[in-house]
Amino acid sequence: MSERKLDELVEASVTAHRERDLEGRLTPLAEWWDLAPAALDDLFQRQLLTREIERVLDPQGRSATVKAVLARIGGAY
């Protein structure tokens, strides 16, 4: 995988948005299966940092993931 493609994948992966299949289940990007363990570790660390930044910036202290889950279970956020 090229460095640019890896950067694009990691950047897309730090957001709370996840694709869903026709039955509504979350589906990981196919490229995730090609990531080396070190790249997965880096991705995880970036996701943690992004969620922390989101919580700090949100008046209610909620990350985008929390907002997405609340919206999914009833729109209450």
C-alpha positions as semicolon CSV with decimal commas, in nm:
position;residue;x (nm);y (nm);z (nm)
1;M;0,000;0,000;0,000
2;S;0,140;0,339;-0,095
3;E;0,218;0,596;0,173
4;R;-0,048;0,828;0,030
5;K;-0,313;0,555;0,032
6;L;-0,218;0,464;0,389
7;D;-0,249;0,828;0,496
8;E;-0,591;0,855;0,328
9;L;-0,713;0,537;0,495
10;V;-0,592;0,644;0,838
11;E;-0,743;0,991;0,795
12;A;-1,079;0,843;0,693
13;S;-1,064;0,597;0,980
14;V;-1,026;0,850;1,258
15;T;-1,373;0,989;1,198
16;A;-1,680;0,844;1,370
17;H;-1,844;0,769;1,033
18;R;-1,862;0,402;0,936
19;E;-2,023;0,251;0,628
20;R;-2,313;0,013;0,679
21;D;-2,433;-0,282;0,476
22;L;-2,793;-0,327;0,356
23;E;-2,890;-0,473;0,693
24;G;-2,748;-0,178;0,884
25;R;-2,437;-0,354;1,016
26;L;-2,110;-0,164;1,032
27;T;-1,867;-0,269;0,763
28;P;-1,494;-0,206;0,791
29;L;-1,309;-0,073;0,492
30;A;-1,159;-0,357;0,290
31;E;-0,818;-0,189;0,305
32;W;-0,809;-0,234;0,684
33;W;-0,732;-0,602;0,631
34;D;-0,412;-0,502;0,449
35;L;-0,274;-0,284;0,728
36;A;0,036;-0,401;0,909
37;P;0,012;-0,435;1,289
38;A;0,218;-0,117;1,338
39;A;-0,022;0,077;1,113
40;L;-0,319;-0,057;1,311
41;D;-0,155;0,055;1,634
42;D;-0,096;0,401;1,485
43;L;-0,455;0,417;1,364
44;F;-0,585;0,323;1,709
45;Q;-0,374;0,592;1,877
46;R;-0,499;0,854;1,629
47;Q;-0,858;0,747;1,692
48;L;-0,810;0,786;2,067
49;L;-0,658;1,131;2,022
50;T;-0,937;1,238;1,788
51;R;-1,209;1,124;2,033
52;E;-1,034;1,313;2,314
53;I;-1,017;1,632;2,106
54;E;-1,384;1,597;2,015
55;R;-1,480;1,557;2,382
56;V;-1,281;1,863;2,484
57;L;-1,439;2,076;2,211
58;D;-1,797;1,963;2,271
59;P;-1,996;2,163;2,532
60;Q;-2,145;1,838;2,669
61;G;-1,815;1,649;2,654
62;R;-1,936;1,404;2,391
63;S;-1,726;1,264;2,112
64;A;-1,856;1,217;1,758
65;T;-1,881;0,845;1,831
66;V;-2,107;0,909;2,131
67;K;-2,323;1,141;1,922
68;A;-2,346;0,884;1,642
69;V;-2,450;0,609;1,885
70;L;-2,709;0,830;2,054
71;A;-2,851;0,935;1,718
72;R;-2,870;0,573;1,610
73;I;-3,063;0,461;1,921
74;G;-3,311;0,741;1,924
75;G;-3,187;1,078;1,819
76;A;-3,139;1,197;2,175
77;Y;-2,828;1,407;2,197
